[in-house]
Amino acid sequence: MLKFIKQHMSSITDIEIFPLISFLIFFSVFVGFIIYVITMRKSTAEECANIPINDEPNQ
């Protein structure tokens, strides 16, 4: 089965670009999430940290 997949993948032209594209997508999402977390307000972070503890909704 793996031999079939390897042979099939090697027959596709320009297949070597797909790992690079997937890495760039992963890296950009990761960096975007890090930027989101760094710029998050402290009150929002505290609210998210207390979600499992609070049983009453914020009014």
CHARMM-style PDB file with segment names, atoms N, HN, CA, C and O in Angstrom:
ATOM      1  N   MET     1       0.829  -1.194   0.000  1.00  0.00      PROA
ATOM      2  CA  MET     1       0.000   0.000   0.000  1.00  0.00      PROA
ATOM      3  C   MET     1       0.872   1.255   0.000  1.00  0.00      PROA
ATOM      4  O   MET     1       0.644   2.168  -0.794  1.00  0.00      PROA
ATOM      5  N   LEU     2       1.866   1.306   0.884  1.00  0.00      PROA
ATOM      6  HN  LEU     2       2.051   0.565   1.529  1.00  0.00      PROA
ATOM      7  CA  LEU     2       2.740   2.466   0.954  1.00  0.00      PROA
ATOM      8  C   LEU     2       3.556   2.616  -0.326  1.00  0.00      PROA
ATOM      9  O   LEU     2       3.814   3.730  -0.782  1.00  0.00      PROA
ATOM     10  N   LYS     3       3.957   1.492  -0.895  1.00  0.00      PROA
ATOM     11  HN  LYS     3       3.747   0.587  -0.525  1.00  0.00      PROA
ATOM     12  CA  LYS     3       4.715   1.524  -2.142  1.00  0.00      PROA
ATOM     13  C   LYS     3       3.865   2.134  -3.259  1.00  0.00      PROA
ATOM     14  O   LYS     3       4.369   2.903  -4.077  1.00  0.00      PROA
ATOM     15  N   PHE     4       2.596   1.795  -3.289  1.00  0.00      PROA
ATOM     16  HN  PHE     4       2.187   1.170  -2.624  1.00  0.00      PROA
ATOM     17  CA  PHE     4       1.679   2.347  -4.285  1.00  0.00      PROA
ATOM     18  C   PHE     4       1.539   3.854  -4.113  1.00  0.00      PROA
ATOM     19  O   PHE     4       1.544   4.599  -5.093  1.00  0.00      PROA
ATOM     20  N   ILE     5       1.416   4.298  -2.877  1.00  0.00      PROA
ATOM     21  HN  ILE     5       1.413   3.692  -2.081  1.00  0.00      PROA
ATOM     22  CA  ILE     5       1.263   5.730  -2.609  1.00  0.00      PROA
ATOM     23  C   ILE     5       2.526   6.483  -3.003  1.00  0.00      PROA
ATOM     24  O   ILE     5       2.447   7.542  -3.626  1.00  0.00      PROA
ATOM     25  N   LYS     6       3.692   5.946  -2.644  1.00  0.00      PROA
ATOM     26  HN  LYS     6       3.756   5.086  -2.138  1.00  0.00      PROA
ATOM     27  CA  LYS     6       4.949   6.601  -3.009  1.00  0.00      PROA
ATOM     28  C   LYS     6       5.106   6.696  -4.519  1.00  0.00      PROA
ATOM     29  O   LYS     6       5.519   7.730  -5.044  1.00  0.00      PROA
ATOM     30  N   GLN     7       4.778   5.628  -5.202  1.00  0.00      PROA
ATOM     31  HN  GLN     7       4.442   4.788  -4.775  1.00  0.00      PROA
ATOM     32  CA  GLN     7       4.908   5.621  -6.653  1.00  0.00      PROA
ATOM     33  C   GLN     7       3.925   6.616  -7.280  1.00  0.00      PROA
ATOM     34  O   GLN     7       4.269   7.329  -8.223  1.00  0.00      PROA
ATOM     35  N   HSD     8       2.726   6.655  -6.758  1.00  0.00      PROA
ATOM     36  HN  HSD     8       2.446   6.075  -5.993  1.00  0.00      PROA
ATOM     37  CA  HSD     8       1.719   7.583  -7.282  1.00  0.00      PROA
ATOM     38  C   HSD     8       2.120   9.032  -7.024  1.00  0.00      PROA
ATOM     39  O   HSD     8       1.969   9.883  -7.901  1.00  0.00      PROA
ATOM     40  N   MET     9       2.627   9.316  -5.834  1.00  0.00      PROA
ATOM     41  HN  MET     9       2.750   8.625  -5.121  1.00  0.00      PROA
ATOM     42  CA  MET     9       3.032  10.682  -5.499  1.00  0.00      PROA
ATOM     43  C   MET     9       4.221  11.136  -6.333  1.00  0.00      PROA
ATOM     44  O   MET     9       4.300  12.307  -6.703  1.00  0.00      PROA
ATOM     45  N   SER    10       5.135  10.244  -6.630  1.00  0.00      PROA
ATOM     46  HN  SER    10       5.071   9.292  -6.329  1.00  0.00      PROA
ATOM     47  CA  SER    10       6.307  10.635  -7.414  1.00  0.00      PROA
ATOM     48  C   SER    10       5.944  10.921  -8.864  1.00  0.00      PROA
ATOM     49  O   SER    10       6.700  11.586  -9.572  1.00  0.00      PROA
ATOM     50  N   SER    11       4.807  10.431  -9.309  1.00  0.00      PROA
ATOM     51  HN  SER    11       4.192   9.890  -8.734  1.00  0.00      PROA
ATOM     52  CA  SER    11       4.399  10.688 -10.690  1.00  0.00      PROA
ATOM     53  C   SER    11       3.722  12.047 -10.861  1.00  0.00      PROA
ATOM     54  O   SER    11       3.530  12.504 -11.988  1.00  0.00      PROA
ATOM     55  N   ILE    12       3.360  12.694  -9.755  1.00  0.00      PROA
ATOM     56  HN  ILE    12       3.516  12.323  -8.839  1.00  0.00      PROA
ATOM     57  CA  ILE    12       2.705  14.004  -9.818  1.00  0.00      PROA
ATOM     58  C   ILE    12       3.777  15.080  -9.990  1.00  0.00      PROA
ATOM     59  O   ILE    12       4.750  15.123  -9.237  1.00  0.00      PROA
ATOM     60  N   THR    13       3.593  15.930 -10.967  1.00  0.00      PROA
ATOM     61  HN  THR    13       2.803  15.894 -11.579  1.00  0.00      PROA
ATOM     62  CA  THR    13       4.568  16.997 -11.187  1.00  0.00      PROA
ATOM     63  C   THR    13       4.391  18.100 -10.151  1.00  0.00      PROA
ATOM     64  O   THR    13       3.273  18.403  -9.735  1.00  0.00      PROA
ATOM     65  N   ASP    14       5.482  18.681  -9.749  1.00  0.00      PROA
ATOM     66  HN  ASP    14       6.390  18.435 -10.087  1.00  0.00      PROA
ATOM     67  CA  ASP    14       5.529  19.779  -8.769  1.00  0.00      PROA
ATOM     68  C   ASP    14       4.926  19.402  -7.422  1.00  0.00      PROA
ATOM     69  O   ASP    14       4.326  20.246  -6.756  1.00  0.00      PROA
ATOM     70  N   ILE    15       5.075  18.153  -7.014  1.00  0.00      PROA
ATOM     71  HN  ILE    15       5.561  17.467  -7.555  1.00  0.00      PROA
ATOM     72  CA  ILE    15       4.531  17.708  -5.719  1.00  0.00      PROA
ATOM     73  C   ILE    15       5.347  18.272  -4.550  1.00  0.00      PROA
ATOM     74  O   ILE    15       4.843  18.350  -3.429  1.00  0.00      PROA
ATOM     75  N   GLU    16       6.594  18.662  -4.800  1.00  0.00      PROA
ATOM     76  HN  GLU    16       7.003  18.599  -5.710  1.00  0.00      PROA
ATOM     77  CA  GLU    16       7.456  19.125  -3.713  1.00  0.00      PROA
ATOM     78  C   GLU    16       7.016  20.469  -3.146  1.00  0.00      PROA
ATOM     79  O   GLU    16       7.524  20.878  -2.102  1.00  0.00      PROA
ATOM     80  N   ILE    17       6.102  21.162  -3.789  1.00  0.00      PROA
ATOM     81  HN  ILE    17       5.689  20.830  -4.637  1.00  0.00      PROA
ATOM     82  CA  ILE    17       5.636  22.453  -3.292  1.00  0.00      PROA
ATOM     83  C   ILE    17       4.597  22.284  -2.171  1.00  0.00      PROA
ATOM     84  O   ILE    17       4.432  23.193  -1.357  1.00  0.00      PROA
ATOM     85  N   PHE    18       3.908  21.164  -2.113  1.00  0.00      PROA
ATOM     86  HN  PHE    18       4.042  20.425  -2.774  1.00  0.00      PROA
ATOM     87  CA  PHE    18       2.841  20.969  -1.126  1.00  0.00      PROA
ATOM     88  C   PHE    18       3.330  20.954   0.320  1.00  0.00      PROA
ATOM     89  O   PHE    18       2.666  21.544   1.172  1.00  0.00      PROA
ATOM     90  N   PRO    19       4.458  20.311   0.648  1.00  0.00      PROA
ATOM     91  CA  PRO    19       4.928  20.421   2.038  1.00  0.00      PROA
ATOM     92  C   PRO    19       5.275  21.856   2.426  1.00  0.00      PROA
ATOM     93  O   PRO    19       5.051  22.265   3.565  1.00  0.00      PROA
ATOM     94  N   LEU    20       5.815  22.614   1.488  1.00  0.00      PROA
ATOM     95  HN  LEU    20       5.996  22.282   0.563  1.00  0.00      PROA
ATOM     96  CA  LEU    20       6.139  24.007   1.762  1.00  0.00      PROA
ATOM     97  C   LEU    20       4.876  24.828   2.000  1.00  0.00      PROA
ATOM     98  O   LEU    20       4.837  25.663   2.903  1.00  0.00      PROA
ATOM     99  N   ILE    21       3.860  24.597   1.206  1.00  0.00      PROA
ATOM    100  HN  ILE    21       3.892  23.918   0.472  1.00  0.00      PROA
ATOM    101  CA  ILE    21       2.592  25.311   1.378  1.00  0.00      PROA
ATOM    102  C   ILE    21       1.957  24.961   2.723  1.00  0.00      PROA
ATOM    103  O   ILE    21       1.461  25.846   3.420  1.00  0.00      PROA
ATOM    104  N   SER    22       1.967  23.690   3.090  1.00  0.00      PROA
ATOM    105  HN  SER    22       2.370  22.971   2.523  1.00  0.00      PROA
ATOM    106  CA  SER    22       1.366  23.296   4.366  1.00  0.00      PROA
ATOM    107  C   SER    22       2.148  23.871   5.541  1.00  0.00      PROA
ATOM    108  O   SER    22       1.557  24.255   6.550  1.00  0.00      PROA
ATOM    109  N   PHE    23       3.480  23.935   5.418  1.00  0.00      PROA
ATOM    110  HN  PHE    23       3.961  23.623   4.598  1.00  0.00      PROA
ATOM    111  CA  PHE    23       4.281  24.541   6.480  1.00  0.00      PROA
ATOM    112  C   PHE    23       3.970  26.027   6.613  1.00  0.00      PROA
ATOM    113  O   PHE    23       3.835  26.534   7.726  1.00  0.00      PROA
ATOM    114  N   LEU    24       3.856  26.725   5.493  1.00  0.00      PROA
ATOM    115  HN  LEU    24       3.966  26.313   4.589  1.00  0.00      PROA
ATOM    116  CA  LEU    24       3.552  28.153   5.541  1.00  0.00      PROA
ATOM    117  C   LEU    24       2.173  28.423   6.137  1.00  0.00      PROA
ATOM    118  O   LEU    24       2.000  29.389   6.879  1.00  0.00      PROA
ATOM    119  N   ILE    25       1.199  27.588   5.823  1.00  0.00      PROA
ATOM    120  HN  ILE    25       1.339  26.803   5.220  1.00  0.00      PROA
ATOM    121  CA  ILE    25      -0.136  27.743   6.412  1.00  0.00      PROA
ATOM    122  C   ILE    25      -0.083  27.514   7.918  1.00  0.00      PROA
ATOM    123  O   ILE    25      -0.652  28.291   8.685  1.00  0.00      PROA
ATOM    124  N   PHE    26       0.600  26.445   8.347  1.00  0.00      PROA
ATOM    125  HN  PHE    26       1.061  25.814   7.724  1.00  0.00      PROA
ATOM    126  CA  PHE    26       0.722  26.163   9.776  1.00  0.00      PROA
ATOM    127  C   PHE    26       1.437  27.298  10.490  1.00  0.00      PROA
ATOM    128  O   PHE    26       0.990  27.754  11.542  1.00  0.00      PROA
ATOM    129  N   PHE    27       2.550  27.754   9.920  1.00  0.00      PROA
ATOM    130  HN  PHE    27       2.913  27.383   9.065  1.00  0.00      PROA
ATOM    131  CA  PHE    27       3.350  28.792  10.556  1.00  0.00      PROA
ATOM    132  C   PHE    27       2.573  30.099  10.663  1.00  0.00      PROA
ATOM    133  O   PHE    27       2.643  30.770  11.692  1.00  0.00      PROA
ATOM    134  N   SER    28       1.839  30.470   9.628  1.00  0.00      PROA
ATOM    135  HN  SER    28       1.782  29.924   8.792  1.00  0.00      PROA
ATOM    136  CA  SER    28       1.084  31.721   9.670  1.00  0.00      PROA
ATOM    137  C   SER    28      -0.056  31.653  10.682  1.00  0.00      PROA
ATOM    138  O   SER    28      -0.324  32.639  11.368  1.00  0.00      PROA
ATOM    139  N   VAL    29      -0.727  30.519  10.789  1.00  0.00      PROA
ATOM    140  HN  VAL    29      -0.510  29.717  10.232  1.00  0.00      PROA
ATOM    141  CA  VAL    29      -1.784  30.367  11.797  1.00  0.00      PROA
ATOM    142  C   VAL    29      -1.181  30.418  13.199  1.00  0.00      PROA
ATOM    143  O   VAL    29      -1.746  31.049  14.093  1.00  0.00      PROA
ATOM    144  N   PHE    30      -0.040  29.760  13.396  1.00  0.00      PROA
ATOM    145  HN  PHE    30       0.419  29.248  12.669  1.00  0.00      PROA
ATOM    146  CA  PHE    30       0.630  29.755  14.695  1.00  0.00      PROA
ATOM    147  C   PHE    30       1.050  31.169  15.082  1.00  0.00      PROA
ATOM    148  O   PHE    30       0.807  31.594  16.212  1.00  0.00      PROA
ATOM    149  N   VAL    31       1.670  31.897  14.175  1.00  0.00      PROA
ATOM    150  HN  VAL    31       1.867  31.553  13.258  1.00  0.00      PROA
ATOM    151  CA  VAL    31       2.103  33.265  14.461  1.00  0.00      PROA
ATOM    152  C   VAL    31       0.891  34.165  14.704  1.00  0.00      PROA
ATOM    153  O   VAL    31       0.928  35.023  15.586  1.00  0.00      PROA
ATOM    154  N   GLY    32      -0.167  33.982  13.942  1.00  0.00      PROA
ATOM    155  HN  GLY    32      -0.197  33.285  13.225  1.00  0.00      PROA
ATOM    156  CA  GLY    32      -1.378  34.762  14.155  1.00  0.00      PROA
ATOM    157  C   GLY    32      -1.981  34.522  15.530  1.00  0.00      PROA
ATOM    158  O   GLY    32      -2.438  35.461  16.182  1.00  0.00      PROA
ATOM    159  N   PHE    33      -1.985  33.273  15.974  1.00  0.00      PROA
ATOM    160  HN  PHE    33      -1.614  32.510  15.444  1.00  0.00      PROA
ATOM    161  CA  PHE    33      -2.514  32.963  17.297  1.00  0.00      PROA
ATOM    162  C   PHE    33      -1.637  33.568  18.388  1.00  0.00      PROA
ATOM    163  O   PHE    33      -2.154  34.082  19.380  1.00  0.00      PROA
ATOM    164  N   ILE    34      -0.322  33.515  18.220  1.00  0.00      PROA
ATOM    165  HN  ILE    34       0.099  33.097  17.414  1.00  0.00      PROA
ATOM    166  CA  ILE    34       0.588  34.111  19.202  1.00  0.00      PROA
ATOM    167  C   ILE    34       0.366  35.625  19.279  1.00  0.00      PROA
ATOM    168  O   ILE    34       0.339  36.192  20.371  1.00  0.00      PROA
ATOM    169  N   ILE    35       0.209  36.275  18.136  1.00  0.00      PROA
ATOM    170  HN  ILE    35       0.231  35.815  17.249  1.00  0.00      PROA
ATOM    171  CA  ILE    35      -0.053  37.718  18.128  1.00  0.00      PROA
ATOM    172  C   ILE    35      -1.386  38.019  18.804  1.00  0.00      PROA
ATOM    173  O   ILE    35      -1.500  38.997  19.543  1.00  0.00      PROA
ATOM    174  N   TYR    36      -2.396  37.182  18.556  1.00  0.00      PROA
ATOM    175  HN  TYR    36      -2.303  36.388  17.956  1.00  0.00      PROA
ATOM    176  CA  TYR    36      -3.704  37.371  19.196  1.00  0.00      PROA
ATOM    177  C   TYR    36      -3.589  37.251  20.715  1.00  0.00      PROA
ATOM    178  O   TYR    36      -4.176  38.048  21.446  1.00  0.00      PROA
ATOM    179  N   VAL    37      -2.849  36.276  21.184  1.00  0.00      PROA
ATOM    180  HN  VAL    37      -2.372  35.628  20.591  1.00  0.00      PROA
ATOM    181  CA  VAL    37      -2.714  36.071  22.628  1.00  0.00      PROA
ATOM    182  C   VAL    37      -1.922  37.209  23.264  1.00  0.00      PROA
ATOM    183  O   VAL    37      -2.260  37.663  24.357  1.00  0.00      PROA
ATOM    184  N   ILE    38      -0.878  37.672  22.593  1.00  0.00      PROA
ATOM    185  HN  ILE    38      -0.603  37.304  21.705  1.00  0.00      PROA
ATOM    186  CA  ILE    38      -0.064  38.749  23.153  1.00  0.00      PROA
ATOM    187  C   ILE    38      -0.859  40.053  23.233  1.00  0.00      PROA
ATOM    188  O   ILE    38      -0.710  40.806  24.195  1.00  0.00      PROA
ATOM    189  N   THR    39      -1.690  40.323  22.246  1.00  0.00      PROA
ATOM    190  HN  THR    39      -1.811  39.711  21.465  1.00  0.00      PROA
ATOM    191  CA  THR    39      -2.441  41.580  22.236  1.00  0.00      PROA
ATOM    192  C   THR    39      -3.788  41.492  22.958  1.00  0.00      PROA
ATOM    193  O   THR    39      -4.530  42.473  22.995  1.00  0.00      PROA
ATOM    194  N   MET    40      -4.109  40.342  23.524  1.00  0.00      PROA
ATOM    195  HN  MET    40      -3.506  39.544  23.494  1.00  0.00      PROA
ATOM    196  CA  MET    40      -5.381  40.161  24.225  1.00  0.00      PROA
ATOM    197  C   MET    40      -5.407  41.019  25.492  1.00  0.00      PROA
ATOM    198  O   MET    40      -4.399  41.147  26.187  1.00  0.00      PROA
ATOM    199  N   ARG    41      -6.552  41.594  25.776  1.00  0.00      PROA
ATOM    200  HN  ARG    41      -7.371  41.489  25.211  1.00  0.00      PROA
ATOM    201  CA  ARG    41      -6.706  42.365  27.007  1.00  0.00      PROA
ATOM    202  C   ARG    41      -6.608  41.433  28.206  1.00  0.00      PROA
ATOM    203  O   ARG    41      -6.979  40.261  28.139  1.00  0.00      PROA
ATOM    204  N   LYS    42      -6.099  41.984  29.303  1.00  0.00      PROA
ATOM    205  HN  LYS    42      -5.797  42.936  29.357  1.00  0.00      PROA
ATOM    206  CA  LYS    42      -5.935  41.181  30.510  1.00  0.00      PROA
ATOM    207  C   LYS    42      -7.285  40.727  31.055  1.00  0.00      PROA
ATOM    208  O   LYS    42      -7.401  39.614  31.568  1.00  0.00      PROA
ATOM    209  N   SER    43      -8.295  41.568  30.951  1.00  0.00      PROA
ATOM    210  HN  SER    43      -8.201  42.472  30.535  1.00  0.00      PROA
ATOM    211  CA  SER    43      -9.621  41.201  31.456  1.00  0.00      PROA
ATOM    212  C   SER    43     -10.200  40.030  30.661  1.00  0.00      PROA
ATOM    213  O   SER    43     -10.862  39.161  31.227  1.00  0.00      PROA
ATOM    214  N   THR    44      -9.953  40.007  29.361  1.00  0.00      PROA
ATOM    215  HN  THR    44      -9.415  40.713  28.901  1.00  0.00      PROA
ATOM    216  CA  THR    44     -10.432  38.897  28.531  1.00  0.00      PROA
ATOM    217  C   THR    44      -9.713  37.610  28.903  1.00  0.00      PROA
ATOM    218  O   THR    44     -10.328  36.546  28.966  1.00  0.00      PROA
ATOM    219  N   ALA    45      -8.406  37.707  29.149  1.00  0.00      PROA
ATOM    220  HN  ALA    45      -7.906  38.571  29.098  1.00  0.00      PROA
ATOM    221  CA  ALA    45      -7.638  36.526  29.533  1.00  0.00      PROA
ATOM    222  C   ALA    45      -8.103  35.988  30.884  1.00  0.00      PROA
ATOM    223  O   ALA    45      -8.212  34.776  31.067  1.00  0.00      PROA
ATOM    224  N   GLU    46      -8.375  36.881  31.822  1.00  0.00      PROA
ATOM    225  HN  GLU    46      -8.287  37.866  31.673  1.00  0.00      PROA
ATOM    226  CA  GLU    46      -8.860  36.441  33.135  1.00  0.00      PROA
ATOM    227  C   GLU    46     -10.243  35.813  33.025  1.00  0.00      PROA
ATOM    228  O   GLU    46     -10.533  34.826  33.700  1.00  0.00      PROA
ATOM    229  N   GLU    47     -11.095  36.378  32.180  1.00  0.00      PROA
ATOM    230  HN  GLU    47     -10.860  37.181  31.631  1.00  0.00      PROA
ATOM    231  CA  GLU    47     -12.429  35.813  31.978  1.00  0.00      PROA
ATOM    232  C   GLU    47     -12.332  34.410  31.380  1.00  0.00      PROA
ATOM    233  O   GLU    47     -13.053  33.504  31.798  1.00  0.00      PROA
ATOM    234  N   CYS    48     -11.452  34.232  30.414  1.00  0.00      PROA
ATOM    235  HN  CYS    48     -10.866  34.968  30.074  1.00  0.00      PROA
ATOM    236  CA  CYS    48     -11.268  32.906  29.810  1.00  0.00      PROA
ATOM    237  C   CYS    48     -10.677  31.919  30.805  1.00  0.00      PROA
ATOM    238  O   CYS    48     -11.002  30.732  30.771  1.00  0.00      PROA
ATOM    239  N   ALA    49      -9.817  32.399  31.685  1.00  0.00      PROA
ATOM    240  HN  ALA    49      -9.553  33.363  31.712  1.00  0.00      PROA
ATOM    241  CA  ALA    49      -9.210  31.517  32.681  1.00  0.00      PROA
ATOM    242  C   ALA    49     -10.230  31.058  33.711  1.00  0.00      PROA
ATOM    243  O   ALA    49     -10.085  29.973  34.275  1.00  0.00      PROA
ATOM    244  N   ASN    50     -11.265  31.864  33.969  1.00  0.00      PROA
ATOM    245  HN  ASN    50     -11.382  32.744  33.510  1.00  0.00      PROA
ATOM    246  CA  ASN    50     -12.263  31.530  34.981  1.00  0.00      PROA
ATOM    247  C   ASN    50     -13.502  30.852  34.417  1.00  0.00      PROA
ATOM    248  O   ASN    50     -14.444  30.592  35.165  1.00  0.00      PROA
ATOM    249  N   ILE    51     -13.530  30.560  33.141  1.00  0.00      PROA
ATOM    250  HN  ILE    51     -12.764  30.771  32.534  1.00  0.00      PROA
ATOM    251  CA  ILE    51     -14.713  29.940  32.534  1.00  0.00      PROA
ATOM    252  C   ILE    51     -15.087  28.616  33.210  1.00  0.00      PROA
ATOM    253  O   ILE    51     -16.263  28.419  33.518  1.00  0.00      PROA
ATOM    254  N   PRO    52     -14.145  27.704  33.454  1.00  0.00      PROA
ATOM    255  CA  PRO    52     -14.553  26.442  34.082  1.00  0.00      PROA
ATOM    256  C   PRO    52     -15.015  26.607  35.529  1.00  0.00      PROA
ATOM    257  O   PRO    52     -15.737  25.757  36.050  1.00  0.00      PROA
ATOM    258  N   ILE    53     -14.602  27.696  36.179  1.00  0.00      PROA
ATOM    259  HN  ILE    53     -14.015  28.386  35.755  1.00  0.00      PROA
ATOM    260  CA  ILE    53     -14.916  27.885  37.595  1.00  0.00      PROA
ATOM    261  C   ILE    53     -16.259  28.572  37.779  1.00  0.00      PROA
ATOM    262  O   ILE    53     -17.030  28.193  38.660  1.00  0.00      PROA
ATOM    263  N   ASN    54     -16.550  29.571  36.966  1.00  0.00      PROA
ATOM    264  HN  ASN    54     -15.924  29.879  36.250  1.00  0.00      PROA
ATOM    265  CA  ASN    54     -17.782  30.353  37.111  1.00  0.00      PROA
ATOM    266  C   ASN    54     -18.986  29.557  36.629  1.00  0.00      PROA
ATOM    267  O   ASN    54     -18.997  29.017  35.522  1.00  0.00      PROA
ATOM    268  N   ASP    55     -20.001  29.497  37.489  1.00  0.00      PROA
ATOM    269  HN  ASP    55     -19.992  29.935  38.388  1.00  0.00      PROA
ATOM    270  CA  ASP    55     -21.258  28.866  37.109  1.00  0.00      PROA
ATOM    271  C   ASP    55     -22.322  29.904  36.781  1.00  0.00      PROA
ATOM    272  O   ASP    55     -23.318  29.593  36.127  1.00  0.00      PROA
ATOM    273  N   GLU    56     -22.115  31.124  37.229  1.00  0.00      PROA
ATOM    274  HN  GLU    56     -21.306  31.377  37.760  1.00  0.00      PROA
ATOM    275  CA  GLU    56     -23.101  32.167  37.011  1.00  0.00      PROA
ATOM    276  C   GLU    56     -22.696  33.022  35.808  1.00  0.00      PROA
ATOM    277  O   GLU    56     -21.518  33.341  35.644  1.00  0.00      PROA
ATOM    278  N   PRO    57     -23.659  33.392  34.975  1.00  0.00      PROA
ATOM    279  CA  PRO    57     -23.337  34.219  33.803  1.00  0.00      PROA
ATOM    280  C   PRO    57     -23.028  35.654  34.204  1.00  0.00      PROA
ATOM    281  O   PRO    57     -23.517  36.140  35.224  1.00  0.00      PROA
ATOM    282  N   ASN    58     -22.215  36.327  33.399  1.00  0.00      PROA
ATOM    283  HN  ASN    58     -21.818  35.932  32.571  1.00  0.00      PROA
ATOM    284  CA  ASN    58     -21.907  37.740  33.658  1.00  0.00      PROA
ATOM    285  C   ASN    58     -23.112  38.594  33.310  1.00  0.00      PROA
ATOM    286  O   ASN    58     -23.716  38.422  32.251  1.00  0.00      PROA
ATOM    287  N   GLN    59     -23.459  39.504  34.189  1.00  0.00      PROA
ATOM    288  HN  GLN    59     -22.968  39.644  35.049  1.00  0.00      PROA
ATOM    289  CA  GLN    59     -24.613  40.381  33.991  1.00  0.00      PROA
ATOM    290  C   GLN    59     -24.136  41.792  33.826  1.00  0.00      PROA
ATOM    291  OT1 GLN    59     -24.947  42.700  33.647  1.00  0.00      PROA
TER     292      GLN     59
END
